[in-house]
Amino acid sequence: MIPPSMKIAVNTRLLIENRLDGIGWFTCETLRRITRDHPEHTFLFLFDRPYSEQFLFSPNIIPAVVPPPARHPLLWYAWFDISLPRFLRKARPDLFLSPDGFLSLHSGLPSLAVIHDLNFHHRPADLPFLPGYYYRRFFPKYARKASRIATVSEYSKQDIVSTYGINPGLIDVVYNGAGSIFTPLPAEEQKKIRERMTGGKPYFIFVGNLHPRKNIEGLLRAFERFSAGSQQEIHLLLVGAPFFKNASVHRYYRDMPHRNRVHFTGHLEQEALHRVLASALALAFVPWFEGFGIPVLEAMYCDTPVICSNTTSLPEVCGDACLPVDPADTQAIATAMHRLSTDEPLRKILIEKARKQRTRFSWDKTARKLWSGIEKIMSS
């Protein structure tokens, strides 16, 4: 039985105004619901820099800034294993919740770590040396340190079990959700968005950080093959901030015969992202590795068909509601683009299947399952 009133410390260092990514949105959407639904408990939100008031979702939240700003591996260590345990000893919370999986190895608090995936273990070359080394050195320790672990897919759960030797009974699957803003747009509104983004031409869209794991170069190569063989002028929008190791992507882009049809938009805030995603011909999402793949679900909620990798967690998220492709096969990706650009009945079938598949996932369900993990820790 859990205490009637708890003090829960939460790592909220990824709640950064106008800079939320996948884990940031997980943190924001789950904490918004958990703090609202459990007014009997107090939540200490621990930021590593000045914070925005928009993240203080309810009156039972007490914010605190714990320096230094944890912006690279040396400061990660300083924050989690020097500053954080010092703060926790004074604040005396009952539990520590970490939505990004990092824990303090110098605190004896019961803890719940959300480990989204182990991409850094399987694809070490995708990261710069120091961050990759830090993840591979410390995340096995965090996994063993945690009282319980939450993760965002059955694929990631089994990966954590087999890679780190964690008891599967200590791991809860808490699927991601999609923001309520992601809904279909009327045809007239879609037309206006296409006019603004591509001069009125239909377009495929990719959403995510421009990172080697996302297979951007493979997507560009497939789009070039598609464009060379298509009778239509269809464009490609790449929505996301540049991340690590993008030189080869830009070299290939520079030499593309159809590069005038490719548009790098940079990061888009959620409202703008919704509008361009809901106006797309299809989402083309062909990463090498994903723990979940939130853009797939956002596209499903927008009634935008999906071309998706057949690897890691993505078949679990997509079900039969997408066109699956091998991310290494640029011809298969190009063929899927051709099918969705020419076969309207297929588009309608995928949209109908997605309307059923998407009901499996919501932030309300995520928050309830994450809270259930907290209850399991405190009950034991």
C-alpha positions in Angstrom: 0.0 0.0 0.0 1.4 3.4 -1.0 1.7 6.3 1.5 -1.4 8.7 1.4 1.0 11.6 0.6 4.3 11.2 -1.1 7.1 13.6 -2.1 8.3 12.6 -5.6 11.5 14.1 -7.1 11.5 14.3 -10.9 14.3 14.8 -13.3 12.8 17.5 -15.5 16.0 18.8 -17.2 14.6 18.1 -20.7 11.6 20.4 -20.2 13.1 23.2 -22.2 10.8 25.8 -23.7 10.5 25.5 -27.6 13.0 22.6 -27.6 11.0 19.5 -26.7 12.0 16.4 -28.6 10.7 12.8 -28.3 11.8 12.2 -24.7 10.9 15.9 -23.9 7.4 15.3 -25.1 7.1 12.1 -23.1 8.2 13.9 -20.0 5.8 16.8 -20.6 2.7 14.8 -21.5 3.1 12.2 -18.7 3.9 14.7 -16.0 1.1 17.0 -17.0 -1.4 14.1 -16.3 0.3 12.5 -13.3 0.6 15.8 -11.3 -3.0 16.7 -12.2 -4.5 13.3 -11.4 -2.6 13.0 -8.0 -3.1 16.2 -6.1 -2.5 14.4 -2.8 1.2 14.1 -3.7 3.9 16.7 -4.0 6.2 16.7 -7.0 9.7 18.3 -6.9 10.6 19.3 -10.5 14.3 19.4 -10.7 15.6 21.6 -13.6 19.3 22.2 -14.5 18.7 25.7 -15.8 16.0 28.5 -15.5 12.7 27.0 -16.4 9.4 28.1 -18.1 6.3 28.5 -15.9 4.4 26.6 -18.6 5.9 23.4 -17.2 4.4 23.9 -13.7 1.3 22.1 -14.6 -0.5 22.0 -11.2 -0.3 23.6 -7.7 1.3 20.5 -6.2 4.6 21.1 -8.1 7.6 22.7 -6.4 10.3 23.7 -8.9 14.0 23.9 -8.1 17.0 24.7 -10.2 19.9 22.4 -9.5 23.2 23.6 -11.2 25.2 23.1 -13.3 23.4 22.9 -16.6 24.0 19.3 -17.8 24.9 19.9 -21.4 27.6 17.3 -22.0 28.9 14.1 -20.5 31.2 15.7 -17.8 28.3 17.9 -16.7 25.9 15.0 -16.8 28.2 13.3 -14.2 28.4 16.5 -12.1 24.7 16.9 -12.1 23.6 13.3 -11.4 26.3 12.2 -9.1 27.3 15.4 -7.3 24.7 18.1 -7.3 21.6 15.9 -7.4 22.4 13.6 -4.5 23.3 16.6 -2.4 19.9 18.2 -3.2 18.0 14.9 -2.5 19.6 14.4 0.9 18.2 17.8 1.9 14.8 17.5 0.2 14.2 13.9 1.5 11.7 12.8 -1.2 10.2 9.3 -1.1 11.0 8.4 -4.7 13.0 9.6 -7.8 11.5 9.5 -11.2 13.7 10.0 -14.3 11.9 10.2 -17.6 15.2 10.1 -19.6 16.7 7.1 -17.8 19.6 8.8 -16.1 19.9 8.1 -12.3 22.3 9.1 -9.5 24.6 6.2 -8.5 25.2 8.1 -5.2 21.6 8.1 -4.0 19.8 5.4 -2.1 16.3 6.6 -3.1 13.9 4.1 -4.7 13.9 5.1 -8.4 12.0 4.6 -11.6 14.0 5.0 -14.8 12.4 5.4 -18.2 14.9 3.8 -20.6 13.5 4.5 -24.0 15.8 2.3 -26.1 19.4 1.1 -26.3 20.3 2.5 -29.7 23.7 3.6 -28.3 24.6 0.0 -27.5 23.7 -1.4 -31.0 24.8 1.6 -33.1 27.8 3.1 -31.3 29.2 4.8 -34.4 26.1 7.0 -34.7 27.2 9.1 -31.6 30.3 11.3 -30.9 32.8 9.5 -28.7 32.1 11.0 -25.3 28.3 10.8 -25.3 28.4 7.3 -26.7 31.0 6.2 -24.1 28.9 7.7 -21.3 25.7 6.0 -22.4 27.4 2.6 -22.8 29.3 2.9 -19.5 26.5 4.2 -17.3 23.2 2.9 -18.6 23.9 -0.7 -17.6 24.5 0.7 -14.1 21.3 2.7 -14.2 19.3 -0.3 -15.3 20.7 -2.4 -12.4 20.3 0.6 -9.9 16.6 1.3 -10.7 13.9 -0.1 -8.5 11.8 -0.5 -11.7 12.3 0.4 -15.3 9.7 1.7 -17.8 10.2 1.6 -21.5 8.2 2.5 -24.6 7.8 -0.8 -26.5 7.9 -4.6 -26.0 10.9 -4.5 -28.4 12.8 -2.3 -26.0 11.8 -4.3 -23.0 13.2 -7.5 -24.5 16.3 -5.6 -25.6 16.9 -4.4 -22.0 16.3 -7.9 -20.7 18.7 -9.6 -23.1 21.4 -6.9 -23.2 21.6 -5.9 -19.5 20.2 -9.1 -17.9 17.4 -7.3 -16.1 14.5 -9.4 -14.7 11.5 -8.8 -17.1 9.2 -8.6 -14.1 10.8 -5.3 -13.2 10.1 -3.7 -16.6 6.8 -2.0 -17.5 5.9 -1.1 -21.1 4.4 2.4 -21.3 3.8 3.1 -24.9 4.2 6.7 -26.2 1.2 8.8 -27.3 0.5 11.6 -29.7 -0.5 15.2 -28.9 -4.2 16.0 -29.2 -3.3 18.7 -31.8 -2.6 15.9 -34.3 -5.9 15.7 -36.3 -6.8 15.6 -40.0 -7.0 19.0 -41.8 -9.7 20.0 -44.3 -8.7 19.7 -47.9 -8.7 23.5 -48.4 -6.4 24.0 -45.4 -4.0 21.3 -46.8 -3.9 23.1 -50.1 -2.8 26.3 -48.4 0.0 24.5 -46.6 1.2 22.9 -49.8 1.2 26.3 -51.6 3.4 27.7 -48.8 5.8 24.8 -48.5 6.2 23.4 -52.0 4.5 25.8 -54.4 1.4 23.6 -54.3 3.1 20.3 -55.1 2.3 17.2 -53.1 5.1 16.0 -50.8 6.4 13.2 -48.7 7.6 14.2 -45.2 10.1 13.0 -42.7 10.0 14.0 -39.0 12.9 13.6 -36.6 16.4 14.9 -35.7 18.8 14.7 -38.6 20.9 11.9 -37.1 22.7 8.9 -38.7 20.3 6.5 -36.9 17.4 8.1 -38.9 18.8 7.0 -42.2 18.4 10.4 -43.9 20.9 9.6 -46.7 19.1 6.4 -47.5 15.8 8.3 -47.7 17.3 10.9 -50.0 18.7 8.1 -52.2 15.3 6.5 -52.4 13.6 9.8 -53.1 16.0 10.4 -56.0 15.2 7.0 -57.5 11.5 7.7 -57.1 11.8 11.2 -58.6 13.8 9.9 -61.6 11.0 7.4 -62.5 7.9 9.4 -61.6 5.7 11.3 -64.0 4.7 13.7 -61.2 6.6 16.4 -59.5 6.5 15.4 -55.8 8.7 17.0 -53.1 10.2 15.8 -49.9 10.2 17.8 -46.6 12.8 17.0 -43.9 11.5 18.3 -40.6 14.0 18.3 -37.8 17.1 19.9 -36.3 20.6 18.9 -37.5 22.2 16.5 -35.0 25.4 14.5 -35.2 27.5 13.5 -38.2 25.5 14.9 -41.1 28.4 15.6 -43.5 27.6 12.7 -45.8 23.9 13.7 -46.0 24.8 17.1 -47.2 27.4 15.8 -49.7 24.8 13.5 -51.2 22.1 16.3 -51.2 24.5 18.7 -52.9 24.9 16.3 -55.9 21.2 15.2 -56.2 19.7 16.0 -59.6 16.3 16.6 -58.0 17.6 18.5 -54.9 15.3 21.4 -55.8 12.4 19.2 -54.6 14.0 18.6 -51.2 13.3 21.1 -48.4 15.0 21.2 -45.0 12.6 23.0 -42.7 14.6 22.7 -39.4 12.8 22.1 -36.1 9.0 23.0 -36.2 6.9 23.6 -33.1 4.0 21.3 -32.6 1.3 23.5 -34.2 3.4 24.0 -37.4 4.4 20.4 -37.4 0.8 19.3 -37.2 -0.1 21.4 -40.3 2.7 20.2 -42.5 2.2 16.5 -41.4 -1.5 16.5 -42.0 -1.0 18.0 -45.5 1.5 15.5 -46.6 1.1 12.8 -49.2 2.7 10.3 -46.8 5.2 10.1 -44.0 8.4 8.4 -45.1 10.1 7.2 -41.9 12.8 4.7 -42.5 15.3 4.8 -39.6 17.7 2.0 -38.7 16.6 1.8 -35.1 13.7 3.2 -33.0 12.5 2.6 -29.5 9.0 3.6 -30.6 8.8 6.2 -33.4 6.3 9.0 -32.3 6.1 10.6 -35.8 4.5 7.4 -37.0 1.7 7.7 -34.5 1.3 11.5 -35.1 0.9 10.7 -38.8 -1.7 8.1 -38.1 -3.7 10.6 -36.0 -3.5 13.1 -39.0 -4.9 10.5 -41.5 -1.5 10.7 -43.3 -0.4 7.3 -44.7 3.0 5.9 -43.5 6.0 4.3 -45.2 8.0 2.7 -42.3 11.0 0.6 -41.6 10.3 -3.0 -40.8 12.9 -3.0 -38.0 13.2 -2.8 -34.2 10.0 -1.5 -32.5 8.3 -0.1 -35.7 6.3 -3.2 -36.7 4.9 -3.2 -33.2 3.8 0.4 -33.5 2.5 0.2 -37.1 0.8 -3.1 -37.1 -0.6 -3.6 -40.6 -1.4 0.1 -41.0 1.7 1.1 -43.0 3.8 0.1 -46.0 6.8 -1.7 -44.4 10.2 -1.5 -46.1 13.7 -2.6 -45.4 15.6 0.6 -44.6 18.7 -0.7 -46.4 16.7 -1.2 -49.7 16.4 2.2 -51.4 14.5 0.6 -54.3 11.9 -0.8 -51.9 11.5 2.6 -50.4 11.2 4.2 -53.8 8.6 1.6 -54.8 6.6 2.3 -51.7 6.6 6.0 -52.6 5.4 5.2 -56.1 2.6 3.1 -54.8 1.3 5.8 -52.4 1.6 8.5 -55.0 -0.5 6.6 -57.6 -2.8 4.2 -55.7 -5.6 6.1 -54.0 -7.5 3.0 -52.8 -4.3 1.8 -51.1 -4.0 5.2 -49.3 -7.6 4.9 -48.1 -7.0 1.3 -46.8 -3.9 2.4 -44.8 -5.8 5.4 -43.3 -8.6 3.1 -42.2 -6.3 0.6 -40.7 -4.4 3.4 -38.9 -7.6 4.7 -37.3 -7.9 1.4 -35.6 -4.2 0.9 -34.8 -3.7 4.4 -33.3 -6.4 3.7 -30.6 -3.8 1.5 -28.8 -1.7 4.5 -27.9 -2.5 7.7 -26.0 -0.7 9.9 -23.5 -3.5 9.2 -21.0 -2.7 5.5 -21.1 1.1 6.2 -20.9 0.6 8.3 -17.8 -1.6 5.7 -16.1 0.9 2.9 -16.7 3.9 5.1 -15.6 2.0 5.9 -12.4 1.3 2.2 -11.9 5.1 1.6 -11.9 5.5 4.2 -9.1 2.8 2.4 -7.1 4.5 -0.9 -7.5 7.7 0.5 -6.1 6.1 2.2 -3.2 3.9 -0.8 -2.4 6.9 -3.0 -2.2 
